[in-house]
Amino acid sequence: MSEATDASEAEGGREPAAMSVRGAAVWAMAGQYISFAIQFCSSVVISRFFLSPAEVGLFSIGLAAALLVSILQDFGLSRYLAAQPTLSRDEIARCSSVAFLFSFVIASVIALAAWPMAQAYHQPALTKILLIISASYLFLPLAVVPMALMARSMQFHGHFAVNVGGAVVQACLAVSLAWAGSSSLALAWATVGSAVARGLIAQTIRRAPPWPLRLDGVKPVLAFGSRSSLLYFTGALGTRSPDLIVGKMLTMAAVGLYSRAVSLSDQFRMLIAGAIGSVFFPAFARIRDRGEPLGPAYLRVCSGYTAIVWPGMAGLALAAQPLVHLLYGPAWSGVAPLLQWIALSELLFIALPLNTDLPILMGRMDKLMVFCVIDTVMSLALLAGGAHWGVQGAAISRMAYAAGYVLLYARFMHEITQFDLRALLSIYARSFAAMLAALAPLAATYLFWQSPDRIAFPVLLGAVAVGVALWLMTLVLVRHPVVGELSGMAQKVPVLRRVVRA
C-alpha cells in the first residue's frame, strides 16, 4: 500500500495511526523473522537431539485438540476493536472482561476433554499434556485486548516485543525441559511459559487489565463475538484437525512426520509474509472509513504475496529433501515428500489472501459462514480420503483442497473488493515468471551437478543466493508492482535506506 493510504491524521473518529502501513509492515516482519528464527532453531535442536517423531506426534495431537477449542479465546475481539470507528475506555474494559471470562471457559473445556481424548487415542500421557496446555489459556486474555489496541493504532513495535518475548521464553523452556528428559511435556510447559510472557509484556506496553469485571453493555460485543467465533471455529476444523485425523487413521510416527511437514511449511510462509497480515485489517478499516474502493489496495496485497511467497514456497518444495536431512537427520527423512506437496499447496492458498478478514470488515459475515462450512467439509473429506493411502496421500490431498479453495472463494472476493480481474491475472503472470527465475539455479544444479540426496550445503546455499538475485532482476524486468512496495519498505530501515538511495 502506498503512503497515501497511510494518512496519520484521525479520520472518521479513528485515532491517528502511530506509523504508516509500510512502517508497520517492517516492524511486523522483523518480529516475525526473529520469532521464527528462535522457534525454528529450538524445533531443530529438539527434533534432532531429544524427541522422536512419535513424541512430537503425541504433543501435536494434544495441541491440535486444544487449538480447536482455543479459537474461541479471542472471541472476535481483535476484529471487533479494529473495526470500530471510535472506541471508549468503557468499551475496552468490556472487551477485556469478556476475554477474561472466556479464558476460563476455554481452559475448562480443554481440561475436561483431556481424559476422553487420551482414551480415544489410547495414549495415557495425552491427559497430562492437555491439562498443562489448558493452563496456558488462563494467561492469554492478558495479551488479547492490548495487542488488538496496538494493531488498531498501528503500534506494531509493541507486537514485535510481545511476539519475540514469547518466542524466547517458549524456546528456552522447550529445549531445557526436553534436555532434562521431560519428553512431550517439555513442549506443553513451553506453551504455558510463552502465554505468561506474552501477557505480561502486552500489559506492560498497553495496559488493559481484565479487572474489575465490566459486564454492562456487553451485548454488541457478545453478538459480534458469537458470530465470528462460530465462523473461526468452522475454519479451525479444517485447518487444525488434520493432526487428529491422521493420528486416528494412521500412527503416532505418521502424525509426527505430517505435523513437522505442516509446521515447516507454515513457519516458512509466516517467515516470508505472514506477519504482514496483521497489518492489513486495521489498514483496510481505514480505507473503508474514508469511503475509498478496496480493489486497488487488494491488488497491491495480492501483488506482494504472490511475488514473495510463491518463489519462497516453491523453493521450499524443491529443496525439501536436502533441507530435512540437514536440519533433522535421517530419522525425519519421511518429512521431505510430505513437505513438497504441502508447500506447493500454499501457492494456491496465497493467491486469494484475506478471504475472511475483508468479508467481516465489509459486513458479509453471513455469506462468509456458508463458504467456511463448505470449505471445512471439503478439507476434511479430502484429507480423510487421502489418508486411506497413508500419510503421503494425506499430504497430496492438500493440493486438491487448495484447488477447491480457489474455486470457492474467487468470485466472492471479487464481489467484496471489486478488483480488476485483468490486472490480477497480469500480477499472477509476473509473479510466476519471477518464481521460475528463482527456481532455475537450484533446478539446474540438480539436473547437471549434484542430485537432491547428495547436494552439499554450500552448493545449496549458493544456488539459493543466485536464485534470489535472478528473482529480483526478473521483478524489475517485468515491471512487477511489488518493486515499488519493496523499495518503500526498505527506506523504513536505516541500513537499507542508504542502499536504496544509492
ZAMARGU-4260 file (C-alpha; in steps of 0.2 Angstrom, whole numbers, plus 5000, padded with zeros to 4 digits):
<rodrens>
0) 5000/5000/5000 | 5006/5017/4996 | 5010/5031/5008 | 4994/5040/5003 | 4985/5026/5011
5) 4994/5029/5027 | 4987/5046/5032 | 4992/5050/5050 | 4978/5061/5054 | 4962/5054/5063
10) 4949/5050/5050 | 4931/5046/5054 | 4934/5047/5073 | 4948/5035/5072 | 4964/5039/5082
15) 4979/5044/5072 | 4990/5030/5066 | 5006/5028/5075 | 5015/5023/5059 | 5012/5020/5041
20) 5007/5004/5034 | 5025/5001/5027 | 5032/5006/5044 | 5020/4994/5052 | 5024/4980/5040
25) 5043/4982/5043 | 5040/4980/5062 | 5028/4966/5060 | 5041/4957/5048 | 5055/4960/5060
30) 5046/4952/5074 | 5041/4938/5064 | 5058/4934/5057 | 5066/4935/5074 | 5052/4924/5082
35) 5053/4912/5068 | 5072/4910/5070 | 5070/4907/5088 | 5056/4894/5086 | 5064/4886/5071
40) 5081/4884/5080 | 5073/4876/5095 | 5062/4864/5085 | 5078/4858/5076 | 5088/4855/5092
45) 5073/4846/5100 | 5069/4835/5085 | 5087/4831/5081 | 5093/4828/5099 | 5079/4825/5111
50) 5062/4820/5104 | 5057/4806/5092 | 5043/4808/5078 | 5031/4798/5089 | 5034/4810/5104
55) 5032/4826/5093 | 5016/4817/5086 | 5009/4815/5103 | 5011/4833/5108 | 5004/4838/5091
60) 4988/4829/5094 | 4986/4837/5111 | 4989/4854/5104 | 4978/4852/5089 | 4963/4847/5100
65) 4967/4862/5111 | 4968/4874/5096 | 4951/4868/5090 | 4943/4875/5106 | 4955/4889/5108
70) 4949/4898/5093 | 4935/4905/5104 | 4949/4913/5115 | 4950/4929/5105 | 4930/4929/5103
75) 4932/4940/5088 | 4938/4954/5100 | 4953/4959/5089 | 4942/4961/5074 | 4929/4970/5084
80) 4941/4983/5091 | 4950/4986/5075 | 4933/4988/5065 | 4926/5001/5077 | 4927/5019/5070
85) 4928/5026/5088 | 4932/5017/5105 | 4929/5022/5123 | 4938/5016/5139 | 4922/5008/5144
90) 4921/4998/5128 | 4939/4992/5131 | 4935/4987/5148 | 4920/4977/5142 | 4931/4968/5129
95) 4944/4964/5142 | 4931/4957/5154 | 4924/4946/5140 | 4941/4939/5136 | 4945/4935/5154
100) 4929/4926/5157 | 4930/4916/5140 | 4948/4911/5145 | 4941/4901/5160 | 4928/4893/5148
105) 4942/4888/5136 | 4953/4881/5149 | 4939/4871/5157 | 4933/4863/5141 | 4951/4858/5136
110) 4954/4851/5154 | 4938/4841/5153 | 4942/4834/5136 | 4959/4828/5142 | 4954/4810/5149
115) 4942/4806/5135 | 4955/4811/5122 | 4968/4800/5130 | 4956/4786/5129 | 4951/4789/5111
120) 4969/4788/5106 | 4975/4775/5118 | 4988/4787/5124 | 4988/4790/5143 | 5001/4803/5143
125) 4989/4814/5132 | 4979/4818/5148 | 4993/4827/5157 | 4998/4836/5141 | 4981/4843/5138
130) 4979/4848/5157 | 4996/4858/5155 | 4990/4866/5139 | 4974/4871/5146 | 4983/4881/5160
135) 4991/4892/5146 | 4974/4899/5141 | 4971/4907/5158 | 4985/4919/5154 | 4981/4923/5136
140) 4967/4936/5139 | 4981/4947/5146 | 4988/4949/5128 | 4972/4949/5118 | 4965/4966/5120
145) 4982/4975/5122 | 4988/4968/5106 | 4971/4972/5097 | 4973/4990/5103 | 4991/4991/5097
150) 4985/4984/5080 | 4971/4997/5079 | 4983/5011/5081 | 4996/5003/5070 | 5008/5002/5085
155) 5017/4986/5078 | 5033/4989/5088 | 5023/4983/5103 | 5018/4967/5093 | 5037/4965/5090
160) 5041/4965/5109 | 5026/4953/5113 | 5030/4940/5099 | 5049/4940/5102 | 5047/4939/5121
165) 5035/4925/5120 | 5046/4915/5107 | 5062/4917/5118 | 5053/4910/5134 | 5045/4896/5124
170) 5061/4891/5116 | 5071/4891/5132 | 5058/4881/5141 | 5056/4868/5127 | 5074/4865/5125
175) 5079/4865/5143 | 5065/4853/5148 | 5067/4842/5133 | 5086/4841/5138 | 5081/4836/5156
180) 5070/4821/5149 | 5053/4828/5150 | 5048/4821/5133 | 5032/4828/5125 | 5028/4838/5142
185) 5043/4849/5138 | 5033/4856/5123 | 5017/4858/5134 | 5025/4868/5148 | 5034/4879/5135
190) 5016/4884/5129 | 5012/4890/5147 | 5028/4900/5148 | 5025/4908/5132 | 5007/4913/5137
195) 5013/4921/5153 | 5027/4930/5145 | 5016/4937/5131 | 5003/4943/5143 | 5015/4952/5155
200) 5024/4961/5140 | 5007/4966/5132 | 5001/4973/5148 | 5017/4982/5151 | 5016/4991/5134
205) 4997/4994/5133 | 4988/4992/5149 | 4971/4985/5148 | 4968/4973/5163 | 4953/4962/5163
210) 4948/4968/5181 | 4937/4974/5188 | 4925/4965/5178 | 4914/4976/5167 | 4899/4966/5160
215) 4886/4980/5157 | 4883/4984/5139 | 4892/4969/5133 | 4878/4964/5121 | 4886/4971/5105
220) 4902/4963/5110 | 4894/4946/5113 | 4884/4947/5097 | 4899/4950/5086 | 4910/4938/5096
225) 4897/4924/5095 | 4895/4925/5076 | 4914/4927/5072 | 4919/4913/5084 | 4907/4901/5075
230) 4915/4907/5059 | 4933/4904/5066 | 4928/4888/5074 | 4921/4881/5057 | 4938/4886/5049
235) 4948/4879/5063 | 4940/4862/5060 | 4948/4862/5043 | 4965/4869/5047 | 4968/4862/5065
240) 4960/4844/5064 | 4972/4836/5051 | 4983/4830/5065 | 4969/4822/5074 | 4963/4813/5058
245) 4980/4807/5053 | 4983/4802/5071 | 4967/4792/5072 | 4969/4784/5055 | 4987/4781/5055
250) 5001/4780/5068 | 5009/4792/5081 | 5025/4792/5070 | 5015/4796/5054 | 5006/4811/5063
255) 5024/4817/5069 | 5030/4817/5051 | 5015/4825/5045 | 5014/4838/5059 | 5033/4843/5056
260) 5030/4845/5037 | 5015/4856/5040 | 5024/4866/5054 | 5039/4869/5042 | 5028/4875/5028
265) 5018/4886/5040 | 5034/4893/5048 | 5042/4897/5031 | 5026/4905/5025 | 5025/4916/5041
270) 5043/4920/5039 | 5041/4926/5022 | 5025/4936/5023 | 5014/4930/5037 | 5017/4945/5049
275) 5011/4957/5037 | 4993/4950/5038 | 4991/4958/5055 | 4994/4975/5047 | 4981/4973/5034
280) 4964/4973/5044 | 4967/4989/5053 | 4974/4997/5036 | 4958/4991/5026 | 4947/4998/5040
285) 4954/5015/5037 | 4951/5014/5019 | 4933/5008/5022 | 4931/5023/5034 | 4937/5035/5021
290) 4924/5028/5008 | 4938/5023/4996 | 4937/5007/4985 | 4946/4991/4991 | 4951/4985/4974
295) 4967/4994/4971 | 4973/4990/4989 | 4968/4972/4987 | 4978/4971/4971 | 4993/4978/4980
300) 4991/4964/4993 | 4990/4951/4980 | 5005/4958/4971 | 5016/4957/4987 | 5010/4940/4992
305) 5012/4931/4976 | 5029/4940/4971 | 5037/4935/4988 | 5028/4919/4994 | 5026/4910/4978
310) 5045/4908/4975 | 5048/4905/4993 | 5036/4891/4995 | 5041/4883/4978 | 5059/4884/4983
315) 5055/4876/4999 | 5047/4861/4990 | 5062/4860/4978 | 5074/4860/4992 | 5064/4849/5004
320) 5075/4833/5003 | 5092/4841/5007 | 5084/4853/5020 | 5075/4840/5030 | 5091/4829/5030
325) 5102/4843/5035 | 5091/4850/5049 | 5083/4835/5057 | 5093/4820/5052 | 5089/4803/5044
330) 5075/4799/5057 | 5065/4813/5049 | 5068/4809/5031 | 5049/4805/5028 | 5045/4823/5031
335) 5053/4828/5014 | 5040/4821/5002 | 5026/4827/5013 | 5033/4845/5014 | 5034/4846/4995
340) 5015/4844/4992 | 5011/4854/5007 | 5022/4869/5002 | 5016/4868/4984 | 4998/4869/4990
345) 5002/4886/4998 | 5004/4894/4980 | 4985/4892/4978 | 4980/4897/4996 | 4991/4913/4995
350) 4983/4918/4978 | 4967/4924/4986 | 4973/4932/5003 | 4962/4940/5017 | 4947/4928/5012
355) 4939/4930/5030 | 4946/4947/5035 | 4938/4958/5022 | 4921/4950/5022 | 4920/4953/5040
360) 4926/4971/5038 | 4913/4974/5025 | 4898/4966/5034 | 4897/4950/5024 | 4899/4938/5038
365) 4883/4928/5035 | 4888/4923/5017 | 4906/4920/5023 | 4900/4907/5036 | 4891/4897/5022
370) 4908/4897/5012 | 4918/4892/5028 | 4906/4877/5031 | 4909/4871/5013 | 4927/4875/5015
375) 4929/4864/5030 | 4919/4850/5024 | 4929/4849/5008 | 4946/4850/5018 | 4941/4836/5030
380) 4933/4825/5017 | 4949/4826/5005 | 4960/4823/5020 | 4951/4808/5026 | 4951/4801/5009
385) 4969/4804/5006 | 4974/4796/5022 | 4967/4780/5016 | 4983/4779/5006 | 4994/4783/5020
390) 5002/4799/5026 | 5008/4803/5008 | 4990/4803/5002 | 4986/4814/5016 | 4999/4827/5010
395) 4993/4825/4992 | 4975/4829/4997 | 4981/4847/5002 | 4984/4851/4984 | 4966/4845/4979
400) 4960/4856/4994 | 4969/4871/4988 | 4962/4870/4971 | 4945/4869/4978 | 4948/4884/4989
405) 4952/4895/4974 | 4937/4889/4965 | 4926/4893/4981 | 4932/4910/4985 | 4937/4918/4969
410) 4920/4926/4964 | 4916/4930/4982 | 4932/4940/4985 | 4929/4949/4968 | 4911/4954/4975
415) 4919/4961/4991 | 4934/4971/4983 | 4929/4973/4965 | 4947/4971/4960 | 4951/4972/4941
420) 4952/4954/4935 | 4964/4958/4921 | 4976/4967/4932 | 4976/4952/4944 | 4980/4940/4931
425) 4994/4951/4925 | 5001/4951/4943 | 5000/4932/4943 | 5009/4930/4927 | 5023/4942/4933
430) 5024/4933/4949 | 5025/4916/4941 | 5039/4922/4929 | 5049/4928/4944 | 5046/4912/4953
435) 5053/4902/4939 | 5068/4913/4938 | 5071/4910/4957 | 5070/4891/4955 | 5081/4889/4940
440) 5098/4889/4948 | 5093/4875/4960 | 5084/4865/4947 | 5099/4866/4935 | 5111/4861/4950
445) 5100/4845/4952 | 5100/4841/4934 | 5118/4844/4929 | 5128/4843/4945 | 5123/4837/4962
450) 5106/4827/4965 | 5095/4832/4980 | 5101/4817/4990 | 5119/4822/4988 | 5120/4841/4986
455) 5132/4849/4998 | 5125/4863/5009 | 5137/4877/5002 | 5131/4872/4985 | 5113/4873/4990
460) 5116/4890/4998 | 5124/4896/4983 | 5110/4891/4971 | 5098/4899/4983 | 5108/4915/4983
465) 5109/4916/4964 | 5090/4912/4963 | 5087/4927/4974 | 5097/4938/4963 | 5088/4932/4947
470) 5071/4934/4956 | 5075/4952/4960 | 5081/4955/4942 | 5065/4947/4935 | 5054/4958/4946
475) 5062/4973/4939 | 5062/4967/4921 | 5043/4963/4921 | 5039/4979/4930 | 5031/4970/4944
480) 5021/4981/4956 | 5029/4974/4971 | 5046/4983/4967 | 5039/5000/4972 | 5032/4992/4988
485) 5049/4984/4992 | 5058/5000/4989 | 5047/5010/5000 | 5048/4997/5014 | 5067/4997/5013
490) 5068/5015/5015 | 5060/5012/5033 | 5075/5003/5038 | 5090/5014/5041 | 5103/5002/5035
495) 5094/4998/5019 | 5089/5017/5016 | 5106/5021/5010 | 5107/5006/4998 | 5090/5011/4990
500) 5095/5030/4988 | 5112/5025/4981
</rodrens>
